[in-house]
C-alpha cells in the first residue's frame, strides 16, 4: 500500500533482529534509510544489530545516533565533546547516561582516558561512589545532581568504545577493575564462614521499568533446582524490587537473606566471599564481572546486544559464563542446565577450598596475581 513507508521497513527490521536474523534485519534497515536517511531510531537500532553481531567497527560510530533520538537528548554542556586526542593536562568529565550495569561495565575505560594525559572526573549515581573509589584512573568522583567541578572537555561513558575504536579483539577485559573494600570484606567474612558448602549468590529481578524487563527478570521460583543440589547454599543478593518474592516462597525455597547488605559496596564485599554468582541480566552481573569473581548469567532468547549471539563466554568479562534460553520464555531449561553443572562441580574432588571446584571452567582472579585469559582461551 505504501512501499516507501520507512517506519514499516524499520519495524520489520526490528522484528527480524529480535529473531536473530541479522542479515535480513540489516537489509530492511537499509531500505528504511533509503526512504528516510536521517531517521535516528533506525540508525540506532541498526547500531544495536551490528554490535550484537560483533561488528564493532560499524556499530560504535552508529551508536552515537542515540543522541538524536527524542528519548535520549544530549546534555547541554558548553564544553566540547572529547575527540579522543591527547589531553595535555586538561580535565575531562566522564558521565554515566544509562543504567547502573552500563555504568559499571564502561567505567573500565577511565584508566585508558587517564593514559591520554589529563585529569579524569567521573559523574555517576551516588550509590556507586564508594564502589568506584577503587577504580583506577579516576581523580575525582561526583554524584549525579551535585555541582560539577571545572572541566575542559566531556564524554559519556558509553561513547568511549567508539573513541578508542574498540573491537572484539581489543575489548579492555583486564579484571578486576573494581575492588571491594577490605574492611567491608572482613565485616562480612565473620558471617560467611567456610563450612564446606558451595556458597552461591543469586539475583533474579532487575529494574521493572526497563523496556525489556519481562525478558530479563526471572521469577524466583525458577531458581528452585539450584537449591536442590546437595552441599549448596543460596544467598540472596537481591535489592529493592523483587525482594517480596522471598516472602512468597518462604518455606519452599531455602535462601539465606542478606537484608543488611544494602549498598553496592556491601554487595561487592559479599561477592568476594562467595564461590559463585548466578544472576539475571542485571547490574549484579556487571559488578561480579568487574570484580573478577565467577558468575553465571541467565539470558533470555532475546538478549541485550552486549552479550552477542550464541556465545557461552563474553569478551567483556573473563570470569563470566552465559546460559541462554533455547526458546523465548524457557527459563526451566536454563536452570536445569545450571543445576546439573553445579552438581558436577560439587561432586568434583579438589582441595579444601570449595571455590577450587570452579577452576576447571572459570579462571579464579586474585588481585594483582590475576591471570587474564582471553575470550578465545575461555571458549
HELIX and SHEET records of a PDB file:
HELIX    1   1 UNK A    6  UNK A   18  1                                  13    
HELIX    2   2 UNK A   22  UNK A   35  1                                  14    
HELIX    3   3 UNK A   40  UNK A   52  1                                  13    
HELIX    4   4 UNK A   56  UNK A   63  1                                   8    
HELIX    5   5 UNK A   64  UNK A   68  5                                   5    
HELIX    6   6 UNK A   70  UNK A   72  5                                   3    
HELIX    7   7 UNK A  100  UNK A  106  1                                   7    
HELIX    8   8 UNK A  107  UNK A  109  5                                   3    
HELIX    9   9 UNK A  110  UNK A  114  1                                   5    
HELIX   10  10 UNK A  126  UNK A  128  5                                   3    
HELIX   11  11 UNK A  129  UNK A  132  1                                   4    
HELIX   12  12 UNK A  157  UNK A  159  5                                   3    
HELIX   13  13 UNK A  160  UNK A  163  1                                   4    
HELIX   14  14 UNK A  168  UNK A  170  5                                   3    
HELIX   15  15 UNK A  182  UNK A  189  1                                   8    
HELIX   16  16 UNK A  213  UNK A  216  1                                   4    
HELIX   17  17 UNK A  220  UNK A  223  5                                   4    
HELIX   18  18 UNK A  224  UNK A  227  1                                   4    
HELIX   19  19 UNK A  244  UNK A  248  1                                   5    
HELIX   20  20 UNK A  264  UNK A  273  1                                  10    
HELIX   21  21 UNK A  283  UNK A  291  1                                   9    
HELIX   22  22 UNK A  305  UNK A  307  5                                   3    
HELIX   23  23 UNK A  331  UNK A  347  1                                  17    
HELIX   24  24 UNK A  354  UNK A  358  5                                   5    
HELIX   25  25 UNK A  367  UNK A  369  5                                   3    
HELIX   26  26 UNK A  375  UNK A  378  1                                   4    
SHEET    1   A 5 UNK A  80  UNK A  81  0                                        
SHEET    2   A 5 UNK A 153  UNK A 156  1                                        
SHEET    3   A 5 UNK A  91  UNK A  95  1                                        
SHEET    4   A 5 UNK A 119  UNK A 124  1                                        
SHEET    5   A 5 UNK A 140  UNK A 143  1                                        
SHEET    1   B 6 UNK A 256  UNK A 257  0                                        
SHEET    2   B 6 UNK A 232  UNK A 236  1                                        
SHEET    3   B 6 UNK A 198  UNK A 203  1                                        
SHEET    4   B 6 UNK A 276  UNK A 280  1                                        
SHEET    5   B 6 UNK A 295  UNK A 299  1                                        
SHEET    6   B 6 UNK A 320  UNK A 324  1                                        
END                                                                             
